[in-house]
């Protein structure tokens, strides 16, 4: 199944959307889709999940120094990982786009 995902050509709608995103640049894409679109939300969800796992729905737990330190770590780790995730998404989409372009030129 993974092979089909990686080798599938883009639809016309996907191609036009990728061209718009691509025109804005890789750095912007990585920041918006990797860091802000993945890293920050994951940091928030993981921090809350860890708090709920440790202390349940205790308001005191959310006001504790431990929760704050977990948030700090999460907001360093996950947005940094989001850079890598954004880079991978760029590579993945660019590869599919170029493959679609080549197949269109051959047809």
C-alpha positions in Angstrom: 0.0 0.0 0.0 2.8 2.4 0.8 4.2 2.0 -2.7 1.0 3.1 -4.2 0.8 6.2 -2.0 4.3 7.3 -3.0 3.9 6.5 -6.7 0.4 7.9 -7.2 0.2 10.9 -9.5 -1.4 14.1 -8.3 -4.9 15.0 -9.4 -5.4 18.3 -11.2 -6.7 19.9 -8.1 -3.7 18.6 -6.0 -1.3 19.7 -8.7 -2.7 23.3 -8.7 -2.7 23.4 -4.9 0.9 22.2 -4.7 2.0 24.8 -7.4 0.5 27.5 -5.2 2.2 26.3 -2.0 5.5 25.7 -3.9 5.5 29.2 -5.3 5.4 30.6 -1.8 8.6 28.7 -1.0 9.9 25.8 1.0 10.7 27.8 4.2 7.2 29.1 4.5 5.8 25.7 3.8 7.9 24.1 6.5 7.1 26.7 9.1 3.3 26.8 8.3 2.7 23.1 7.8 5.5 21.4 9.8 6.1 23.7 12.8 2.7 25.5 13.2 0.5 22.9 11.6 2.0 19.9 13.3 4.6 20.7 15.9 2.7 23.2 18.0 -0.6 21.3 18.0 1.2 18.1 19.0 3.0 19.9 21.8 -0.3 21.2 23.2 -2.0 17.8 22.9 0.9 15.8 24.4 1.3 18.3 27.3 -2.4 18.1 28.2 -2.4 14.3 27.7 0.6 13.9 30.0 -1.0 16.1 32.6 -4.3 14.2 32.5 -2.4 10.9 32.6 -0.5 12.0 35.7 -3.1 14.0 37.7 -6.5 13.6 36.0 -8.7 16.7 35.7 -7.1 18.4 38.6 -6.8 22.2 38.1 -3.9 22.3 40.5 -2.0 20.0 38.2 -2.4 22.4 35.3 -1.1 25.2 37.4 1.9 23.2 38.7 5.6 23.8 37.9 5.8 20.3 36.5 3.1 21.0 33.9 4.9 24.2 33.0 8.2 22.4 32.6 6.5 19.7 30.4 5.0 22.4 28.3 8.4 24.1 27.8 10.0 20.8 26.8 7.1 19.9 24.5 7.3 23.4 22.8 11.0 22.8 22.2 10.9 19.2 21.0 7.7 19.0 18.8 8.1 22.2 16.8 11.8 21.2 16.2 10.5 17.8 15.0 7.9 19.7 13.0 10.8 21.2 10.9 11.8 17.7 10.0 8.2 16.7 9.3 7.7 19.8 7.1 10.9 19.0 5.2 9.6 15.4 4.6 6.2 16.7 3.5 7.9 19.1 1.1 10.1 16.3 -0.3 7.1 13.9 -0.6 4.8 16.4 -2.4 7.6 17.7 -4.6 8.5 14.1 -5.6 4.8 13.4 -6.5 4.6 16.7 -8.4 7.7 16.1 -10.5 6.5 12.5 -11.2 3.2 13.9 -12.4 4.9 16.5 -14.5 7.1 13.9 -16.2 4.1 11.6 -16.9 2.2 14.6 -18.4 5.1 15.4 -20.7 5.3 11.8 -21.8 1.6 11.6 -22.6 
